């Protein structure tokens, strides 16, 4: 998006960011419902309506500030409530519920890659649509790849932490769960030291390349 003004960049990023976070959270609720827990559905969280998932600070303020100051998008939505007692196989199903979010991000990365392809095919004949669509699609692939890989880090309360807690032996899982209150500080520490980028970017680039290759880009 080189050559675009800050306002243009933000306008291109709004929809990809909103959908990435919204569908990610809705996927958690949808999977929980499939596995026996209707808590999220009863609270209206199995929906693509972004207003149900937006956290004022995490979804709007933090991403905007992190983008303007560091050129890096970082944020979160309201977590979808899941009652593990209602799940048919709690340990296994909690891992599947956690995995559904990153899985939805990968699916969206593919959809946005298709948008890039359509934008390219429109070319100069539809430059007023094709170019913005290509920019937005590229942003969508990148944002969903970042959100997917970030959430798969084995740190609670991220999805990767939930998955690890579900597959660890019960005694180790209980010890690991005690680290959850410090998870956000761990992630912020990794971000501040630059280690987060070094951990994320190789995998993010791999997801970008995979999504693009699967749609023939």
URTA-V186929 format. One record per backbone hydrogen bond with DSSP energy under -1.0 kcal/mol. CO is the residue of the C=O (numbers start at 1). NH is the residue of the N-H. Records with the same first field share a line. If there is no record, write none. Layout:
CO->NH + NH
This chain:
1->4
5->9
6->10
7->11
8->12
9->13
10->14
13->17
14->18
15->19
16->20
17->21
18->22
19->23
20->24
21->25
22->26
23->27
24->28
25->29
26->30
27->31
28->32
29->33
30->34
31->35
32->37
33->36
35->88
38->42
39->43
40->45
41->44
45->47
49->52
50->53 + 54
53->78
55->59
56->61
57->62
58->76
60->64
61->65
62->66
63->67
64->68
65->69
66->70 + 72
67->71
83->86
89->93
90->94
91->95
92->96
93->97
94->98
95->99
96->100
99->103
100->104
101->105
102->106
103->107
104->108
105->109
106->110
107->111
108->112
109->113
110->114
111->115
112->116
113->117
114->118
115->119
116->120
117->121
118->122
119->123
124->127
126->129 + 130
127->131
129->133
130->134
131->135
132->136
133->137
134->138
135->139
136->140
137->141
138->142
139->143
140->144
141->145
142->146
143->147
144->148
145->149
146->150
147->151
150->153
151->160
153->155
155->158
158->162
159->163
160->164
161->165
162->166
163->167
164->168
169->173
170->174
171->175
172->176
173->177
176->179
177->180
179->182
180->183
182->186
183->187
184->188
185->189
186->190
187->191
188->192
189->193
190->196
194->198
195->199
196->200
197->201
200->204
201->205
202->206
203->207
204->208
205->209
206->210
207->211
208->212
209->213
210->214
211->215
212->217
